[in-house]
Amino acid sequence: MLRLSSVYRAAIRSCYFAPLFLILSYSAPSQALGLMEAWQHALTHDPAFLAAVHARNADSEEKHIGRAGLLPKITYDYSQSRNDSTVTAGNQQSERDYTSRASSFSLQQPLIDYAAWSRYQQGEASAVLADEQLRDASQQLLVRLFQAYTNVLFSREQIALVQAQQ
């Protein structure tokens, strides 16, 4: 299962507006849903942000795939065969009944493999790009959430004003 708690911490840490939201959320404790609670719900339920989280996880695997091309390759082979035959040479017949086994172990490490090195570098760059895209998605989520939250607060104020005028 995806560890979203670390994603939440990274998303909150990456946002520059977190202190402002903390002040706003604690300044209005009488509201049904505070800003921090809305932020937590948005992190777990917003499809655009969750898509960015999964894309980051997929792209971060590219680094491991690229590194696998640089690691040594180990191979082990084993075979077993049973032989049962009759050999005739002149007037003599001999029965041959035996089992043959073969085993091999090999370790290969290329000294210079530019293609594998470039795949590794590309995977590293892909992982960094994915982290930045996740940070961008979290900031976009924060802006959308703040706009929606302030629109709701403004609407409540407008309703209260209309009710006071009536």
C-alpha positions in Angstrom: 0.0 0.0 0.0 1.2 3.5 -0.8 2.5 5.4 2.2 0.6 8.6 1.8 1.7 10.0 5.2 5.1 10.7 3.9 3.6 12.3 0.8 1.4 14.5 3.0 4.4 15.7 4.9 6.4 16.4 1.7 3.4 18.2 0.2 2.9 20.3 3.3 6.6 21.0 3.6 6.9 22.0 0.0 4.2 24.6 0.3 5.2 28.1 1.1 1.7 29.1 2.4 1.5 26.5 5.2 2.0 29.1 8.0 -0.7 31.2 6.6 -3.1 28.3 6.5 -2.2 27.3 10.0 -3.1 30.7 11.2 -6.3 30.8 9.3 -7.4 27.4 10.3 -6.8 28.0 14.0 -8.3 31.5 14.0 -11.8 30.1 13.1 -12.3 27.0 15.3 -16.1 27.3 15.2 -16.4 26.3 11.6 -17.5 22.8 10.7 -14.5 22.0 8.5 -11.3 23.9 9.1 -8.7 24.6 6.5 -6.2 22.0 7.7 -8.9 19.4 7.8 -9.9 20.3 4.3 -6.2 20.1 3.3 -6.0 16.6 4.8 -9.1 15.5 3.0 -7.9 17.0 -0.3 -4.6 15.2 0.0 -6.4 11.9 0.3 -9.3 12.4 -2.1 -8.2 14.8 -4.9 -7.9 12.8 -8.1 -5.4 15.2 -9.7 -3.1 15.1 -6.7 -3.4 11.3 -6.3 -2.6 10.9 -10.0 0.6 13.0 -9.5 1.5 10.9 -6.4 1.2 7.7 -8.5 3.1 9.2 -11.4 5.9 10.2 -9.1 6.1 6.7 -7.7 6.2 5.2 -11.2 8.8 7.6 -12.4 11.0 7.1 -9.3 11.2 3.4 -10.3 12.9 4.4 -13.5 16.0 5.2 -11.3 16.0 1.6 -10.0 15.5 0.1 -13.5 18.4 2.2 -14.8 20.7 1.1 -11.9 19.8 -2.6 -12.6 21.7 -2.3 -16.0 24.9 -1.3 -14.1 24.8 -4.2 -11.7 26.6 -7.5 -12.3 24.6 -10.3 -13.9 24.8 -13.7 -12.1 23.7 -16.8 -13.9 23.4 -20.4 -12.6 22.5 -23.3 -14.9 21.9 -26.9 -13.9 21.0 -29.9 -16.0 20.5 -33.6 -15.3 19.9 -36.4 -17.7 19.5 -40.1 -17.4 21.1 -42.5 -19.9 20.1 -46.1 -20.4 21.6 -47.8 -23.4 23.0 -51.1 -24.7 26.2 -50.9 -26.6 27.3 -53.7 -28.9 30.9 -54.0 -30.0 31.7 -57.2 -31.9 30.3 -60.1 -29.8 30.1 -58.2 -26.6 27.1 -56.2 -25.3 27.4 -53.9 -22.4 24.6 -52.1 -20.6 25.1 -48.5 -19.7 22.9 -47.0 -17.1 24.0 -43.7 -15.5 22.9 -40.2 -14.7 24.9 -37.2 -15.8 24.7 -33.8 -14.2 26.1 -30.5 -15.3 26.2 -27.2 -13.4 27.6 -23.8 -14.2 27.8 -20.5 -12.4 28.8 -17.3 -14.1 29.2 -13.7 -13.1 29.4 -10.9 -15.7 30.2 -7.2 -15.1 30.7 -5.0 -18.1 33.5 -2.5 -17.6 32.1 0.3 -19.8 28.5 0.3 -20.9 27.5 3.8 -22.0 24.0 2.8 -22.9 23.4 1.4 -19.3 25.0 4.5 -17.8 22.8 6.8 -19.9 19.7 4.8 -18.9 20.7 5.3 -15.2 21.2 9.0 -15.7 17.9 9.3 -17.5 16.2 7.4 -14.6 17.8 9.8 -12.1 16.5 12.8 -14.1 13.1 11.3 -14.4 12.9 10.8 -10.6 13.9 14.4 -10.0 11.3 15.6 -12.5 8.6 13.5 -10.9 9.4 15.0 -7.5 9.1 18.5 -8.9 5.8 17.6 -10.7 4.5 16.3 -7.4 5.5 19.5 -5.7 3.8 21.5 -8.4 0.6 19.4 -8.1 0.5 19.9 -4.3 0.9 23.7 -4.8 -1.9 23.7 -7.4 -4.1 21.7 -5.0 -3.3 24.2 -2.3 -4.3 27.1 -4.5 -7.5 25.4 -5.6 -8.3 24.5 -2.0 -7.7 28.1 -0.8 -9.8 29.6 -3.6 -12.7 27.2 -2.7 -12.3 27.8 1.0 -12.3 31.6 0.6 -15.2 31.5 -1.8 -17.2 29.6 0.8 -16.2 32.1 3.5 -17.2 35.0 1.2 -20.5 33.3 0.4 -21.2 32.9 4.1 -20.4 36.6 4.7 -22.7 37.5 1.8 -25.5 35.4 3.3 -25.0 36.9 6.7 -25.0 40.4 5.2 -28.3 39.8 3.3 -29.9 38.3 6.4 -28.8 41.3 8.4 -30.2 43.7 5.8 -33.6 41.9 5.8 
